Amino acid sequence: MNIKLVKLVSGDSIIADVSIKDGLVILKDPHTVIPTQEGAGLISYNKINGCVEGDIVIKKSHILFYKNPIEPLLNAYQEQTGHIVTPGGIVT
């Protein structure tokens, strides 16, 4: 798995397992990053946008950047999705 923080041209920040296929970016288990009084919170991208659960496929041109998330954000994502990151990869 390749967990990244993705910033879209719309301004949305999404954390997801990112892969690229045929020039498209596939976001698995996408969660929107939302500001809270405690820092950042996460909510399912699909639920907040009224979609059924599943991968999101977008064009590269809709992405400003993607980077490794900071550890607290990664830990929160792991807790919500059940993905556990280890030095050798991810165990689900």
N, C-alpha and C positions, 0 to 999 in steps of 0.2 A: 504494500500500500504506500501511497504517496500523499500524505496529509499536508495540505497547503492552505494558506489564507489567500483568497482570491478577491481582488478589488475590481468590480465591474464599472464600466463607463457610466452606469446609472447611479453610482454612488454606493450601491450595496456592497457590503463586505461579507463574504461567505467562506466558511471553513468546510473542506470536503476532501475526500479521497480523489485526487485529480489524475486523469489519464488523457492521452491525446490519441485519437484514431481518425485517420483520413482527413486530417486538418481541422477536426472539431475537438473541442474540449469537453470531456465527460466528467461530471461532478457526481460522485457516488456519496450517498448519505449527506447531502448538503444541509448546512445549518447557517442561518443568518446571524451575524454578530450584532447584538444590540447593546447600546450603552445603558448602564444601570448605575445606581448610586455606589455600588460596591466595585464597579469597574466595567466589565463586559459580561453580557449574558448571551445565551444561545437559544434559538428556537428553530424548529425544523423549517427549512426554506419552503418545502412543499405545503406544510400546514398553514404557514402565514400567508401564502399566496393562493390558498384554496385548491391545491392540486392533490392528486392521488400520490402516494409515496412512490419513489423510484428515482432513477438517475435523471439528471438535468444535462442536456446537450446544448452547448452554445458555440458560437463562432469565436475564434481567437480575437477578432476585431472588437469584440464586446468586453475584452479584458484589458484593464490598465496595467496590472501586474499581478504576479502571484509569488509568494515567498513562504518560507517556513514560519509557522506561528510561534509566538512566545510560549514558554512552557505552561503558564497558568491557563492559557486559552486551549492549548493542546490537551491538557489534563481534563478540562471541562468537556471538551469534545469527546474524549475517550469515555468519560463517565456517561454521557448521554447516548453514545452509539454502541458502547460495549467493546470498542477496539482498544486493545492494549498494545502500546508500542514498546518494543524491546530493542536492544542494540542490534540484534540480528534481523529485525523486521517487526511485523505486527501479528499478534495472535488474536483471533476473534472468538 
